Amino acid sequence: MTLSKHFSRAILGMSAAAVAVSATMAIAASPAQTAITTRQANFKKMGGAMKVLKDQLASGTIDKAAAVAAAKTLAATGRAQGPLFPSGSGASAGIKTDALPAVWSNRAAFDGAMKAYIAQADKLVAAAGTGNAAAIGAQFKAVGGTCGACHKQFRADD
């Protein structure tokens, strides 16, 4: 057998091993890891949507379609977040998370904070639909207030 065939087989074998390890790692991800990873990605998505609105408000120019899309992202993603805090998906899972133990020890308050956020985000969708900068700005502040209130109780500072 030629050297190139040995080399090709070695590369093929290493590639197969890498695929197998990746697949095993994906399968091995715990429910806590999946929840934490997903909620962190969602929070980044929410931050991006807030930035779109903040930038439009700062510039004084509202792109109604982009504002509505950002507001809808905030509302939809907010609805998805609550279930992503199942029992056992805090720091005790051994995975880095900024979620404080109060999320689970005071679940009723956490769920209430999530509901308050969703209600304000829904109002932001309506305000964005008007294209009115003053209405969007006022509701943007209300949404930000619910974010801050939740962070104060349930999120560790970076």
C-alpha positions in Angstrom: 0.0 0.0 0.0 1.3 3.4 -0.9 2.1 6.1 1.6 -0.8 8.3 0.3 -3.3 5.5 0.8 -2.1 5.1 4.4 -2.3 8.8 4.9 -5.8 8.9 3.4 -7.0 6.1 5.6 -5.5 7.8 8.7 -7.3 11.1 7.8 -10.5 9.2 7.2 -10.1 7.4 10.6 -9.4 10.7 12.4 -12.4 12.3 10.8 -14.7 9.4 11.8 -13.4 9.6 15.3 -14.0 13.4 15.5 -17.6 12.9 14.3 -18.1 10.2 16.8 -16.8 12.3 19.7 -18.9 15.3 18.5 -22.0 13.1 18.4 -21.3 11.7 21.8 -20.8 15.1 23.3 -24.1 16.3 21.7 -25.9 13.3 23.1 -24.2 13.7 26.5 -25.3 17.3 27.0 -27.4 17.3 30.1 -30.9 18.8 30.2 -29.5 21.5 32.5 -26.7 22.3 30.0 -29.2 22.5 27.2 -31.5 24.8 29.2 -28.7 27.1 30.3 -27.2 27.3 26.8 -30.6 28.0 25.2 -31.6 30.7 27.7 -28.2 32.4 27.4 -28.6 32.5 23.6 -32.1 33.9 24.0 -30.9 36.6 26.3 -28.3 37.6 23.7 -31.0 37.7 21.1 -33.1 39.9 23.4 -30.1 42.2 23.9 -29.7 42.5 20.2 -33.4 43.4 19.8 -33.1 46.0 22.6 -30.0 47.5 20.8 -32.0 47.8 17.5 -34.7 49.8 19.3 -32.2 51.8 21.4 -30.2 52.8 18.3 -33.4 53.9 16.4 -34.6 55.9 19.4 -31.1 57.5 19.8 -31.0 58.5 16.1 -34.5 59.8 16.1 -35.3 57.8 13.0 -37.8 54.9 13.4 -37.7 52.1 10.9 -41.2 50.7 11.7 -40.6 47.3 10.2 -37.3 46.8 12.1 -38.8 48.2 15.3 -41.8 45.8 15.1 -39.5 42.9 14.4 -37.3 43.7 17.4 -40.3 44.1 19.6 -41.8 40.8 18.5 -38.4 39.1 19.2 -38.5 40.5 22.7 -42.0 39.3 23.3 -41.6 35.8 21.7 -38.2 35.2 23.3 -39.5 36.3 26.7 -42.3 33.8 26.5 -39.7 31.1 25.8 -37.4 32.0 28.7 -39.5 30.9 31.8 -39.5 27.2 30.9 -35.7 27.4 30.4 -35.2 27.6 34.1 -36.1 24.1 35.2 -35.2 22.8 38.6 -31.5 21.8 38.6 -30.4 24.3 36.0 -28.7 26.7 38.3 -25.1 27.0 39.4 -25.6 23.7 41.4 -25.5 21.9 38.0 -21.8 22.8 37.8 -22.4 24.9 34.7 -21.6 28.6 34.5 -24.8 30.7 34.8 -25.6 34.1 36.2 -29.0 32.9 37.5 -29.2 33.3 41.2 -30.6 30.5 43.5 -33.6 32.9 44.1 -35.0 31.8 40.7 -35.8 28.5 42.2 -36.2 29.4 45.9 -38.7 32.2 45.1 -40.2 30.7 41.9 -43.5 32.6 42.3 -41.7 35.9 42.3 -39.6 34.9 39.3 -42.6 33.7 37.3 -44.3 37.0 38.2 -41.4 39.0 36.9 -41.4 37.0 33.7 -45.1 37.7 33.3 -44.6 41.4 33.9 -41.8 41.5 31.3 -44.0 39.7 28.7 -46.9 42.1 29.3 -44.6 45.1 28.8 -43.0 43.5 25.7 -46.5 42.9 24.2 -47.2 46.6 24.7 -43.9 47.4 23.0 -45.0 45.4 20.0 -48.2 47.5 19.8 -46.2 50.8 20.3 -43.7 49.8 17.6 -46.6 49.2 15.2 -47.5 52.8 15.4 -44.1 54.0 14.3 -44.4 56.8 16.9 -41.0 57.4 18.4 -42.4 58.9 21.7 -44.7 55.9 22.2 -41.9 53.4 21.4 -39.5 55.3 23.7 -41.9 55.3 26.6 -42.6 51.6 26.2 -39.0 50.8 25.6 -38.3 52.3 29.1 -41.1 50.2 30.6 -39.6 47.0 29.1 -36.2 48.0 30.3 -37.6 48.5 33.8 -38.9 45.0 33.9 -35.6 43.6 32.7 -33.7 45.6 35.4 -36.1 44.5 38.2 -35.7 40.9 37.3 -31.9 41.2 37.0 -31.8 42.8 40.4 -33.5 39.9 42.1 -32.5 36.9 40.0 -29.2 37.6 38.2 -25.7 37.8 39.5 -23.7 40.8 38.3 -20.9 40.0 35.9 
